[in-house]
Amino acid sequence: MATLSDLQTRREALLASRSSGVARVTYDGKTVEYRSLAEIDRAIEALEREIAAAEGRRIVRHLRVTTDKGL
């Protein structure tokens, strides 16, 4: 299992890659190539869940839906 610092290093590499638009990430001598930014986003979300679990906290996401008839 990866340590908290390893997970954070991987997340930072993915965030830097996403902001630069590059689909190839290298960390600790390992290289991973992603097909799209959506795939990078999913990897970042997965790492954030792992980091939260390692820190002993949960990620809570809320979705609020409101509707009206437009009258």
C-alpha positions as CSV (number, residue, x, y, z in Angstrom):
1,M,0.0,0.0,0.0
2,A,1.3,3.4,-0.9
3,T,2.1,5.9,1.8
4,L,0.3,9.2,2.2
5,S,3.3,11.1,0.8
6,D,3.5,8.8,-2.2
7,L,-0.2,9.4,-2.9
8,Q,0.2,13.2,-2.5
9,T,3.2,13.2,-4.9
10,R,1.2,11.3,-7.5
11,R,-1.7,13.7,-7.1
12,E,0.6,16.7,-7.5
13,A,2.1,15.2,-10.7
14,L,-1.4,14.6,-12.1
15,L,-2.6,18.1,-11.2
16,A,0.5,19.6,-12.9
17,S,0.0,17.5,-16.0
18,R,-3.7,18.4,-16.2
19,S,-3.0,22.1,-15.9
20,S,-0.3,22.0,-18.6
21,G,-2.5,19.8,-21.0
22,V,0.1,17.0,-21.2
23,A,-1.2,13.5,-21.0
24,R,2.0,11.9,-19.8
25,V,2.9,11.9,-16.1
26,T,6.3,10.8,-14.6
27,Y,6.9,10.3,-10.9
28,D,9.4,8.2,-9.0
29,G,10.9,6.9,-12.3
30,K,7.5,5.6,-13.5
31,T,5.7,7.0,-16.5
32,V,1.9,6.8,-17.2
33,E,0.3,8.0,-20.4
34,Y,-3.4,9.0,-20.3
35,R,-5.8,9.1,-23.3
36,S,-7.8,12.1,-22.2
37,L,-8.2,14.8,-19.6
38,A,-11.3,13.0,-18.4
39,E,-9.2,10.0,-17.6
40,I,-6.7,12.2,-15.7
41,D,-9.7,13.7,-13.7
42,R,-10.9,10.2,-12.7
43,A,-7.3,9.3,-11.6
44,I,-7.2,12.5,-9.5
45,E,-10.5,11.8,-7.9
46,A,-9.4,8.3,-7.1
47,L,-6.2,9.5,-5.5
48,E,-8.2,12.1,-3.5
49,R,-10.4,9.3,-2.1
50,E,-7.3,7.3,-1.2
51,I,-5.7,10.3,0.5
52,A,-8.8,11.0,2.4
53,A,-9.0,7.4,3.6
54,A,-5.4,7.5,4.6
55,E,-6.0,10.6,6.6
56,G,-9.1,9.1,8.2
57,R,-11.6,11.4,6.7
58,R,-14.4,11.0,4.2
59,I,-15.1,13.1,1.1
60,V,-18.7,14.1,1.1
61,R,-20.3,15.4,-2.1
62,H,-23.7,16.9,-2.1
63,L,-26.0,17.3,-5.1
64,R,-29.0,19.6,-4.7
65,V,-31.7,19.6,-7.3
66,T,-34.3,22.3,-7.5
67,T,-37.1,22.6,-10.0
68,D,-40.0,25.0,-10.7
69,K,-42.7,25.3,-13.2
70,G,-41.4,28.7,-14.4
71,L,-44.7,30.4,-13.6
